[in-house]
Amino acid sequence: MSKAELLQEILGPLLEDYRYWFERSRRFLQEERLEWLSLDEQQSVLERVLAAQSELQVAETLYQLSDNEVGIDPGLMAKWHRLLMECAELGRRFRQIHPSSDS
């Protein structure tokens, strides 16, 4: 297996997961009011998700333009992971307060 094939096998699904969870987090933050956060705090998290979606789009484009031979900075991916863990915690807390919600 070539380096490009290995990179594609690992990175492709990971980028797809980031895309899915960032979109889900964006919708959640736009559609629900998290009463334990101020409006500014909730907006700040949403803005970070939107920025991460933009970063992800650029990274995916560069990755594809390189014929899947260029990786993505692990530090950037770690930042995305921390943001998604923060969003997951917000979702967990929201479901704890509103158990009948599907968010």
Steps between C-alpha positions, in 0.01 A plus 500: 500500500641840403525794738224679306271197527568464871443871555174484305383193691556673835438864422200469268260351757635728773431813294152369421437456872619853575273637227198311639556599867580863424177530301302331776658731759427806286133409467473424872655833600281694257174323583518454878537752780750378759373681806811436711710699250463869430392589148854627436654174623270292282573726202872465566481119488292522181756734342780257585301217338443711189872587487590133539262408217680753279841366604383148428374598156836659414692200636284256303541702182879512536505129581298418189703734278817321610353169379467394864875520558511791746391450858334743738678662792441280807483813718207626295326165525558496877337846521200370303477198728498717814226719351288197415547362852384837636194486274429140604506609864257784423271252326524256790411771748212622282357146478536463876295818554256426213473119487220502243712692246650325196804736483 
